[in-house]
Amino acid sequence: MESYDFLYVYNLIQDHLEHVCAEVQLKEAPNEAAQVLRKIAPSLQGEVEENLRPYLDSLEISSISDASRIFSQVMEEEFADGTTNWGRILTIFLFGGILAKKLKQHGIPLTAENTEQLSCFITDYIVNTKAKWINENGGWVRFLLSFSLLVFILNAASVSVNLQT
């Protein structure tokens, strides 16, 4: 992946981590992929967290280096069968968000420096292990297309709920 792609992924990860951990969302998403991620991540992240609850409850994360080590172990397990697809690419982001929330719960503030470190090791993972697959499978445009229907459904459900209240 070229440096532009690295920066794109880094900004996407950083936006996701900030979005997951922030109480109030003030700034706009930096790109369309970030907008899609913001829409689909909350519902999917809750599901992933629930499925991983026993594992997550046992995790002791007291530093960014702990988070990096755990991230590497989980990604190794997630991709152990050699299969990559857009759902699993999404899982990388979701698990990064879970780790960020876990750090916050354990009293590690998500300062700009901590968020940068988290973003860097997640970006490094994507760039070093998944960039080829991403490029061969339509790049981030394909990511957008893969999850656009889900965004549409989530938007429709939101409108439906708002009309009923």
C-alpha positions in Angstrom: 0.0 0.0 0.0 1.3 3.4 -0.8 1.6 6.2 1.7 -1.7 7.7 0.6 -3.4 4.5 1.4 -1.7 4.3 4.8 -3.0 7.8 5.6 -6.4 6.9 4.4 -6.6 3.8 6.6 -5.0 5.6 9.5 -7.6 8.4 9.3 -10.4 5.9 9.0 -9.2 4.0 12.1 -8.6 7.2 14.1 -12.0 8.5 13.3 -13.6 5.2 14.2 -11.8 5.1 17.6 -12.8 8.7 18.4 -16.4 8.0 17.3 -16.7 4.9 19.4 -15.3 6.5 22.6 -16.7 10.0 22.3 -19.8 11.0 24.2 -20.7 13.7 21.7 -19.9 13.7 18.0 -19.1 17.2 16.8 -16.9 16.9 13.7 -17.9 15.4 10.4 -16.5 12.1 9.2 -13.3 12.6 7.1 -14.5 10.4 4.2 -17.4 8.3 2.9 -15.9 5.0 4.3 -15.8 6.7 7.8 -19.5 7.8 7.4 -20.5 4.2 6.6 -18.4 2.9 9.5 -20.1 5.4 11.8 -23.5 4.1 10.7 -22.9 0.4 10.9 -20.4 0.1 13.7 -22.6 0.8 16.8 -25.1 -2.0 16.2 -22.5 -4.5 15.1 -20.1 -3.5 17.8 -22.7 -4.2 20.5 -23.3 -7.6 19.0 -19.6 -8.4 18.8 -19.1 -7.2 22.4 -22.0 -9.4 23.6 -20.6 -12.5 21.8 -17.2 -11.9 23.3 -18.4 -10.9 26.8 -16.8 -13.8 28.7 -13.5 -13.2 27.0 -13.6 -9.4 27.3 -14.6 -9.6 31.0 -11.4 -11.6 31.6 -9.1 -9.1 29.9 -6.8 -7.0 31.9 -5.7 -4.1 29.8 -3.5 -1.7 31.6 -1.5 -0.2 28.8 -1.5 0.5 25.0 1.2 -2.3 24.7 -1.3 -4.7 26.3 -3.9 -3.6 23.8 -1.5 -4.1 20.9 -0.5 -7.6 22.1 -4.2 -8.6 22.6 -5.1 -7.1 19.2 -2.4 -9.2 17.5 -3.5 -12.4 19.2 -7.1 -11.9 18.3 -6.4 -11.0 14.7 -4.2 -14.0 14.4 -7.0 -16.2 15.6 -9.6 -14.3 13.4 -7.7 -14.9 10.2 -6.2 -18.3 11.1 -8.2 -20.1 8.5 -6.7 -17.8 5.7 -10.1 -16.4 4.8 -10.5 -12.6 4.3 -13.7 -10.9 3.4 -15.3 -7.5 4.0 -17.0 -8.7 7.2 -13.7 -9.7 8.7 -12.1 -6.3 7.6 -15.0 -4.7 9.5 -14.2 -6.9 12.5 -10.7 -5.3 12.6 -12.3 -1.9 13.1 -14.9 -3.2 15.6 -12.3 -5.0 17.7 -10.1 -1.9 17.7 -13.1 0.1 19.1 -13.7 -2.6 21.7 -10.1 -2.3 22.9 -10.3 1.5 23.0 -13.5 1.3 25.2 -11.8 -1.4 27.4 -8.8 0.9 27.9 -11.1 3.7 28.9 -12.9 1.4 31.4 -9.6 0.5 32.9 -8.7 4.2 33.5 -6.4 4.6 30.5 -7.3 8.0 29.1 -7.7 8.1 25.3 -5.5 11.0 24.9 -4.4 12.1 21.4 -1.1 10.2 21.9 -2.9 7.0 23.0 -5.4 7.2 20.2 -2.5 7.7 17.8 -0.7 4.6 19.1 -3.9 2.5 18.8 -4.5 3.8 15.3 -0.9 3.1 14.3 -0.8 -0.6 15.3 -4.3 -1.2 13.8 -3.3 0.6 10.6 0.0 -1.3 10.5 -1.9 -4.6 10.7 -4.3 -3.7 7.9 -1.5 -2.3 5.6 0.9 -5.1 6.3 -1.5 -8.0 6.1 -4.7 -7.0 4.3 -3.8 -4.3 1.8 -3.3 -6.7 -1.0 -6.6 -8.3 -0.4 -8.4 -4.9 -0.1 -6.8 -3.7 -3.4 -7.6 -6.9 -5.2 -11.2 -6.8 -4.0 -12.1 -3.3 -5.2 -10.5 -1.2 -2.5 -12.4 1.0 -0.1 -15.0 1.8 -2.8 -16.0 -1.9 -2.6 -16.1 -1.5 1.2 -18.6 1.3 0.7 -20.7 -0.8 -1.7 -20.6 -3.9 0.5 -22.1 -2.0 3.4 -24.3 0.5 1.7 -27.4 -1.7 1.9 -26.9 -2.2 5.6 -26.6 1.6 6.0 -29.8 2.0 4.0 -31.6 -0.5 6.2 -30.3 1.1 9.4 -31.4 4.6 8.1 -34.9 3.2 7.2 -35.3 1.6 10.6 -34.3 4.9 12.3 -36.8 6.8 10.3 -39.5 4.2 11.1 -38.8 4.4 14.9 -38.8 8.2 14.7 -42.2 8.2 12.9 -43.7 5.9 15.5 -42.7 8.1 18.5 
